[in-house]
Every structure is written in C-alpha cells, then in structure tokens.
Amino acid sequence: MTTSVLTGFAPHDTNSLRDRFTTWLHQGFARSMVPVAASVITTDTNGLTAGEVKLETRDGPVPAYRAVPEKNGKFPVVLVVQEIFGVHEHIKDVCRRLAKLGYYAIAPDLYYRQGDVTKITDNQEIFAKVVNHVPDSQVMSDLDAAVVFANASGKADTAKLGITGFCWGGRITWTYCVHNPKVRAGVAWYGRLVAPSKAALQPAYPVDLAGVLKVPVRGLYGGQDGSIPLDHVEQMRAALKTAGNTSSEIIVYPDAPHAFYADYRPSFRQEAAEDGWQQMQAWFKQHGVA
C-alpha cells in the first residue's frame, strides 16, 4: 500500500490510523506561520476536558480536537472549522475559548485523508498538494460525524448546534449551514464568497447557495482583505436580498485585513477581533445556541 509523503501513513489504512492516532494532530502552530506573533493568545484547560479525540466516519477514523466544560451537564455544540493551515494550536485554542464560555467545541481535522498541511511551509504548496483535493462532500460528512460524536458523548446538547469557521473554514460554514438545516446559527469569518475558478470538488460557493440558505449566518469580513474584495461581499448581500433572505447578514470591519482574528499572525487586529468575538456570541445566543 502506498504511504502518503505528507502524513507518514497510508491514508485509508484503518489499523495504522488507530495504532498511531494520538500523534495525528499537530502540536503547536503550522510551520508556514512561524514565527508566531507576540499577540498570540493562549487559553488554559482549567475547568475543561480538552484534547484529541477520534471520530468514526464512513471510511475510517478522523482525529479532532474537542474542548468542553469539565462540570456535569449537556452543553450547546459549536463546530469549529479550521483555516487552510489545519487543526493547529490556534484552532485548538479557539475550541478552548468556546468551552470556557460553556460550549462543547469540536474541530475535526478535515484534511486528514489528503495530508498534514501544518508541516508545509509554502501556502501555494498547501493549496496545490492538499486543499484543492479536499471534496466538499467529504467535509460535510466529517462535520456530520463530529455532531454524532458529540451527541454520543453525553456532554452535548446537539439540539443547540452552531458552527463557526475561519478563512477556508468561513466558506465551509456557509456551505454546512445549507447542508445541515438542523444547525441553528453559523458565524463565518472571512470565508470566500465567490469561487476563484470552477472546481468539481468544491462545486458551490456561498453566493451560489444564497437562495437555498435557511440557517441564519453572520459573516465577519475585513474591508482591507485582498483575497475577498468588497465587491464579492456586495455580491453576497445582493444574492441574499434577491432570495428574500433577511435572516443572514454580513458585517465589514473597514480597516481590517484578512485573518484579523488570527492573534498568532501579523494580520491580527485586536479591536475587530474582539468585536467579532462578541458578535459571534450574540448571534449564537439570539438563535438558540446557548
């Protein structure tokens, strides 16, 4: 069986994955983002149950990072969708931040079959070797598996289900809210709205899905984002209006660049990040993810 040069295992060798599962998620930050900015935020695990877990999917196990309050009870669930850099320390920390607020937060490694992007130093290589080969159908199925895992844990109230994602995960947030109408609310951080090109594995972008979107989504975008121009934001707003969708909205921070929430990167903008975090919490509470 052929072994992946990126992961070190055969991607669909279930026994190998189970034997070495605890080493799957990267420790620390993605190599392409080193050195880490001084603004980085680290959230402790005091009062939390946090760490790596295994999701059972239709074609074998998938690793995920899960954080939930340690105390007894069932907690609202938030799916956390990674940036292009995978489930590295920043995404894990976002899970812990949400758990501190009383959520069951879980972030599946949505690229695991295609490769470990946290070890690649060049962003273009990340897309060429991994991201462009990840089917939306696989991502939707793996997120479904995360909901099943949370529900089986006895610690999650999956009737109160939300999703949030960053960059690549921002687009997935819009998409999953169409895929799973049981989601109560989504918050998409600077995810692409318009397809850069046609791709069979990623057949629809948010602007294409506005007419069938029923779940309320709040988009958080930067006015200085070179990868998501403001005319794309206006296209999405127009598509929502044409569809008569008044339950979703987009907030633009005029002076913020792409990845303004990523405190480990130079793109971090504290004011926009803090406001966006508050906007996310308010949106979840407004729509019953609380």
C-alpha positions, 0 to 999 in steps of 0.5 A, a space after each residue: 500500500 502506498 504511504 502518503 509523503 505528507 502524513 507518514 501513513 497510508 491514508 485509508 489504512 484503518 489499523 495504522 490510523 488507530 495504532 498511531 492516532 494520538 500523534 495525528 494532530 499537530 502540536 503547536 502552530 503550522 510551520 508556514 506561520 512561524 514565527 508566531 506573533 507576540 499577540 498570540 493568545 493562549 487559553 488554559 484547560 482549567 475547568 475543561 476536558 480538552 484534547 484529541 479525540 477520534 471520530 468514526 466516519 464512513 471510511 475510517 477514523 478522523 482525529 479532532 480536537 474537542 474542548 468542553 466544560 469539565 462540570 456535569 451537564 449537556 452543553 450547546 455544540 459549536 463546530 469549529 472549522 479550521 483555516 487552510 493551515 489545519 487543526 493547529 494550536 490556534 484552532 485548538 485554542 479557539 475550541 478552548 475559548 468556546 468551552 470556557 464560555 460553556 460550549 462543547 467545541 469540536 474541530 475535526 481535522 478535515 484534511 486528514 485523508 489528503 495530508 498534514 498541511 501544518 508541516 508545509 511551509 509554502 501556502 501555494 504548496 498547501 493549496 496545490 498538494 492538499 486543499 484543492 483535493 479536499 471534496 466538499 462532500 467529504 467535509 460535510 460528512 466529517 462535520 456530520 460525524 463530529 455532531 454524532 460524536 458529540 451527541 454520543 458523548 453525553 456532554 452535548 446538547 446537539 439540539 443547540 448546534 452552531 458552527 463557526 469557521 475561519 478563512 477556508 473554514 468561513 466558506 465551509 460554514 456557509 456551505 454546512 449551514 445549507 447542508 445541515 438545516 438542523 444547525 441553528 446559527 453559523 458565524 463565518 469569518 472571512 470565508 470566500 464568497 465567490 469561487 476563484 475558478 470552477 472546481 468539481 470538488 468544491 462545486 458551490 460557493 456561498 453566493 451560489 447557495 444564497 437562495 437555498 440558505 435557511 440557517 441564519 449566518 453572520 459573516 465577519 469580513 475585513 474591508 482591507 482583505 485582498 483575497 475577498 474584495 468588497 465587491 464579492 461581499 456586495 455580491 453576497 448581500 445582493 444574492 441574499 436580498 434577491 432570495 428574500 433572505 433577511 435572516 443572514 447578514 454580513 458585517 465589514 470591519 473597514 480597516 481590517 485585513 484578512 485573518 484579523 482574528 488570527 492573534 498568532 499572525 501579523 494580520 491580527 487586529 485586536 479591536 475587530 477581533 474582539 468585536 467579532 468575538 462578541 458578535 459571534 456570541 450574540 448571534 449564537 445566543 439570539 438563535 438558540 445556541 446557548 
